Amino acid sequence: MQKGFTEPGGFINALAWVKSICSFLHTTVLMAVLSKMKINESKYPKSLVQGSLQKYSNYSNVTGYCSLEEDIFDPFPPPAALASIDPIVGMLGYITQFAADRNWSQFDSSIVNLSLAVISELGEAASLLIWISVNEVNEEMDLPVPQKAKLLHELADIVVYLLHLAQLPDAPYYA
């Protein structure tokens, strides 16, 4: 029987899918998340989004952020503090602090909302792969840089929401 998304098997299946696609694209989940978080720093500056979920386009005239920046995969080397610990623990700390700095923790407290966010991001990632035939997928296939960047950033969004979901007090865990 298929595991429901909020059951432990659902977490593991989603993370395994993300990891395998990142590997296929010759990067890691950590690098995808770091690239996306670099973009999010520009999209959602602390000073402009405190406690608000308004769209970045409402204030892009202030930040100068352009959605074309998401067509660029630009990971930066993990900070020394991240390099010395487990990547999952490091990413969790990084995204938790990012949300806390913006007073977004209030929005990350519902299993239903976060599950829907993950499903939405899975759909966005899948939409970038939908017209690639199974026969075309092989080790030599190389996606155009903008499509690869968009895909990696969608995968990073999935990981960010999964990590938020996993730290909820009533999130399911394996015993």
Secondary structure, 3 states (H helix, E strand, C coil): CCCCCCCHHHHHHHHHHHHHHHHHCCCCHHHHHHHHHHHHHHHCCHHHHCCCCCCHHHCHHHHCCCHHHHHCCCCCCCCHHHHCCCHHHHHHHHHHHHHHHCCCHHHCCCHHHHHHHHHHHHHHHHHHHCCCCHHHCCCCCCCCHHHHHHHHHHHHHHHHHHHHHHCCCCCCCCC
